[in-house]
Amino acid sequence: MVSAVVADRPRLPALAKPAGPYRRAWWRLRRDRVAMASALVLLGVALVAYVVPLLVQIDPYAQSLRDSLEAPGTPGHVLGTDQFGRDVLLRLIDGARVSVSVGFIAVAISATVGGLIGLLAGYFGGWTDRVLMRIVDVQLGFPGILLALVIITVLGSGLEKVMIAVGVGGIPRFARVIRGSVLNTKGDLYVEAARSIGATDLRIMFVHLIPQTLGAALTIATFGLATAILSIAALSFLGLGAQPPTAEWGLMLSEARRYLRIAWWLAVLPGVAIMVVVLAVNLLGDAVRDALDPRVSSTAD
């Protein structure tokens, strides 16, 4: 009797997984604690870099030679001061805005140009594919930092030139990935159906194919942001990127070399900032890749 009652009891419906590949990817991503922690770190950095200067008037360039090289914990200077008496915390905040903004712009340049090259090469094929991919292969023959140095040598130093140099260096990654994604999807039935009803090549590429490449592009862009931040810091460290008195993390590291023995915080704090941001971006990129990969996510579900 009891078993019959239990059998007749209505069962609660199971939680349905969200429909659509991107909704499912977001559902999986929210279940990843490491990814959510990394996203919170990046969100915190963005809030500090962009919101705090709007709410509080800060001046990372204000100098006070009487307060130079004060250690962290000094009243009025939580993270100490540099050789000119400038507050290190304020310079780190302003440096976050500079480094992240320049990194995003560099990735946008790589994604736009590289994505367009990959889209054209994958869709049209033939001589278009051969010519564009050979150009990409030639660029791949140069190490990224060496290519950036050549571009900066031609254009000159400065943050604007660094954005272009790092952006150009990231074009091959996007071109290769987008081309492969387009080659896998351009023969699908919905593309053939769109072509059969008279859709133009431009409409097929930008309406039907580009949405299918967003997952791969997002994954590459996430890792590309970490690479861009490191490259920009490296070029600024070499004196080819940001110029004094700009508060940029790589430039702060370069200026701190003379004071390693007497003011360790000048080098450690910008280095920790770069490490934390790049690590958070890479961990989030790994999670995004796993969430968007059906082969990985199907076993996890």
N, C-alpha and C positions, 0 to 999 in steps of 0.2 A: 504493500500500500504506500509506504513512504517513498519507495523508488518510483512508483507511478506518479506521485505528486511532484517529486523532483523532476521527473522527465517532462511533466506537463508545464512546469514553470517557464515562463517566457525568458529567453536569454537576452541579455543586454547586447546591443549591436557593438561590434568591435570598432575601434577607432579607425576610420578610413584614412588611408594615406592620401595626401593631396594629389590632385591630377596635374599633369604637365611636368616636363622635365625640370624646369627651373623652380617650380613650387616644391617638387620633391627634393631637389638639391637644397633649397633653403630649409626644408623640414629636417633633413639630415644634418645640415650645418649647425642648426640650433641645438642638436643633441650632442655636439662635440664640445666638451668643456674647454679643451685647449684652444679651439678656434674662437669660442666666445670670450675667453680670457684675453687672447691676442687682439680681438676686435675692440674690447674695452680699453686695452692699453692704447691702441691707435686712436680711439675716440677721445681718450683723455689727453693725448698729445695734441690732437686737433683742437680741442676746446681750449687748452692752455695757449696754443700758438695763435689762434684766430679770435677767440672770444675775450680772453683776459685783456689784451691790449685795447679792446673796445670799451671795456668796463672800467679799467684802471689806467690812468695815464702813466706810462713807463717810458724811461729814457735810457736805453742800453748804451748810449754813447757818452753819458755824463761822466766827466773825469774829476777825480779828487786825488791829487798826488800825495796828500798827507795820509790818505787811507790805502795806499798801494800795498798789494800782497798781504792783505789781511786774511787770516785763516777762516775756514767755515765755522759758523757759530758765533761770529762776532756780532754784537748788537747792531741791527740795521743792515747786516749783510749775511744772510743765512748761509749762503754757499761761498762766502768770501769775496775778495776782489782780485783784479788782475794787476799787471804792472803799472797801469795808469789810474788805478783806483776805481775802475768801472765794476759795477756789480755783476758778478758771474751769473747769478740766477736770472737777471733780466736779459743778459746776453744769450743765455741758453734758450729762454723763451723766444726771443727774436730770431735766434738761429734755427729753432724748430720751424718757424714760419718760412724762413728762407729756404732751408734744405728740403722741406716737404713740398713747398710750392714749385721749386725748380725741378724736383723729381717728378711731380705730376705732369708738368708741362713737357718734360723730356719724354715721358712715357706716351703722352698724347701725340707728340710728333711721330714717335716710332709706330704707334698703333694706326695712325691715320695713313701715313705713307706706306708702311709695310703691309697693312691690311688691304689697301688699294692695289698694290702690286700683286699680292697673293690672290686677290679676287679676280683680277684680269687674267693672270697666268693660269689659274685653275679653270676658269670658265671658258676662255677661248682656246686654250691649248695651242698646239701647233707651233708656228714660229714665234708667236707672242710669248708662249710659255718658255721656249728655249732661250730667247733673247733676255727676257726679264730674269729668269733663274740663273743665267750665266753671269749677269751683272751682280746678282745677290751672291753667287759663289765667289766672285772676285772680292767682294767686300768681306766675305767670311774668311778669306785668306789672310786678313790683317787682324791681329789681336785688337780687342775693343779699345783698350787704353792707348795703344799706339795710334789707332785711327783717330781717336779723340785728340791726341797730341798734334797730329798732322793738321786736323781741321782748325784747332785753336791757333796753331802757328800761322795758318793762312788768314784766319779771321781776326785774330788778336785775342787777348785775355779779357775776362769779364764774365759775369753770370749769364748774360744773354748768349754769348758765344758758347759757354759750357752747355747750356740747354740744347743748342743746335747740335753740338758735337756728340753729346750723350744720346740725344734723340736719333741722330743718324746711325750711331753705332748699334742701336737696338732694332733697326729696320729688318735685318735678315730673319730674326726670330719670328716676328709677326708674319712676314711674307711666307716663310716655309709652313708655318702652322695653318694659316688661313688657306693657303693653296691646297694643302692636304685635306682640310675639311670640305672645301668646295668640290674637290675631286670625288669625295665620298658621297656627296649629296646631290650633285647636279644631274645625276641619272635617275633620281627617284621619280616615282609616279606623279607626285604633285607638281614637280617641275615640268615634266612632259605634258601634263594637263594644262598648265599655264601657257606653255609654248603653243599647244594645239589650238587654244582659243585666241591666239594672236597677241599674247603679251610680248612686249619688246624685251630685248636683252637687258636694257637698263632696269626695267621693272623686275625682271626675274632675278637679277643680281642683288638689287637693293631691297626688294620686298620679300623674296622667297629664300634667297641663299644667305644673306647676311645674318638674319635671326638665328640660323642654324650654326653659325660660327661664333656666336657671342660667348658660349661657354668656354671654348678653347682660347678665345681672345682675352677673356677675363682672367683665366688662369695665367697666361703669359704676362698679362699686364701686372698682376699681383707680384710675381717674381721680378718683373722688370723694374717695378718701383724700388724694390730693395737694391737691385743692381745699380739703378740710377743714383740713389742716395749715396751709396758707397763710391761710385765713380766721381760724383760731384765733390764729395769730401776729399777724395784722393787728389783730384786736380787742384782744388783749393789749397790743399796741403803743399803741393808743389809750387804754388804761387801763380797758377794759370787760371784759376777760377775767380772766386770772390776776392776782392781787393780791400785792404784796410780802409776805413775802420769797420767794414761790414761784419755783423755778428753771424758768422757761418761756422758750423761745427768743425769742418776741416781746416778752415783758416785759424780757428781758435786753437786747434791742436798744433798747427805749425808755429804759431806765436808762443806756445807754451814750452817749446823745446829748450829754450834758454834757461827756464826756471824749474826744471824737473827736480833738482836737488833741494830747492828751498820753497817751492810752491807746487806740490804734487797735484793739488786739486785743479790747477789750470789745465792739465792734460787728462786727468782721470775722468772728470765730470763730462766733458764733451765726448770722450771715448765711450763712456757708459751710455750716454744718450744715443749715440750712433748704434751701439750694440743692441740696446733694448728695442729701438724702432725697427732695425733691420731684422732682428730675430722675430719680433711680432709679425712683421709682414711675411716673412718666410713661413712661419707656422700657419698663418692664415691662408697663405697660398697653397700649402700642402692640403689643408682641410678643404679648400674650394675645389682643388683638383680631384680629391677623393669623392666629394659630394657630386660633382658633375660627371664622374666616370661611372657609367652603368655597370661595368664589370666589377668595380670595387664595391660600389654601393649596394649591389644586389646581394653580395655575400654578407655585408654588414647588416642588412635588413633581415 
